[in-house]
Amino acid sequence: MPREGIPSDSLRVMTYNIHSCMGVDSKIRPERIARVINHFDPDLVAVQEVDCHRRRTGGHDQAQLIADHLRMSHVFEAMLEDRNERYGIAIFSRYPLEVMKSGFLTKAVPARFQEARGAIWVKLEREGRGAVHFVNTHFGLGKKERVEQLKVLAGDTWLGAIPTDEPVILCGDFNAGPKSRIFRMLTGLRDAQLMLEGHKPQATFFSSNPVLRLDHVFISKQFTVKTVDVPMTPTARVASDHLPLCVELEIAPHGTEN
């Protein structure tokens, strides 16, 4: 059901690298991450660096704990598995989701200290409003691996499989800024922070003194941007080493292009 006072064509989305729920104070607090997320009251949340049953973070299923706090459904995809311990990315949603694809973009290359990287693609159906495709990803630290990851993600089995007339939101921690090669390669989607008139793009990393814009929301032509926010509350500054990027979107009337 739409939230009271929120237009039914509005979607609030967030991307947030939660750093295994370990704050800059070295305390592991999934409930603190949930409070940061809940402050924005989002419809869809993409999170990266999520632990599941890992001894280093108390053995908890962090995605489940956060979903319970938010009272949202969720999808988790592991990028690393070691016996019962897992580590990966997740999506939380206020609406029912259909998982379209979930898995690796590139495999781990231990000799190069490269982790496996992947994505989750879900389709959101809102009654009478049509489909919205939502993709969460977390790119690698190396320039070459990020290029390879984008090539796969933009290919025929991921973004290229989405009909051009259906709305798409791509977000995540890309470990790259707006002057990077992957930004130049990413065509057909627009940087949400650049689509709001009068808005100066805000950095998300490092949380206590943000100077780098590594976390991004990209949108298809069907969307207009209503608000952009990078919360700088005391809790957000300490809960993770990244700040969340929050964007309120409106689906443009059918046939409208911006």
C-alpha positions, 0 to 999 in steps of 0.5 A: 500500500502507498504511504500516507501523503506520498504520491503513488508514482513516487519511489524512495530509493537508497544505496548504502554500503553498510560495512558489515554493520561495523561502525567507525567506532568499531562496534557491530550494530545492525540495529543502528544501520536499520535506524539510519535506513528507516530515517529516510523511510525508503521503498527500496534499499540496496546494501553492500558488504553484508555478513551472514553467520560470520564469526567476525560479526557475531554469527548473525544473519545481518540482512534478516536482522535489518529486514526485521527491524525495517519490516521489509522483505529482502533478497540476499546474494552471497559473493563469498561462501566459506562453510556456513559463513557468507558475505554479499549484497542485499535488497530490502523492499516495501513491495513484493519482489520477483528476483530476475537474476542474481549472481556473479559478474566476475569471480574471485582472483585470489592471486590479484587480491580480487574478491568476487563481485556480483549483482541482484536484479529484481522486478517490482510490481506495484498495483496498476503502476507497471513494473520497475526494475531495480539492480544492486551491485558492488564493483571491485577495487581495481580499474580493469576489474570494474570495466569487466564488471560493467561490461557483464552488467550492461550485457544481454543477460543483465541490463540488456535484457530489460525492455527499453520501455520499462523503468530501471534503477541501477545503484550500488557502490561502484568504487569509482567517481563521476570522472571514471571510465565506467561512467563514460561507458555507462550509456542509457542511464543517468546519474540521479545526482546530476538530474536535480536542478540546483543540486550539488552532487554530494560525496558518500565516503568516508562517512566522517569526512566525505570527499569521494562520490563512490555510491551512485543511483542511475536511472532510466529516462522514465524517472524524474528526480524529486529530492537527493539526500546524503544524511549527515546525522551523528548516527549516519556518520558513525554507523558505517564507513560510507554514508547512504545516498537517498533519492526520491524519484517520480515515474514520468507519465507514459511516453515522456522522456527527459 
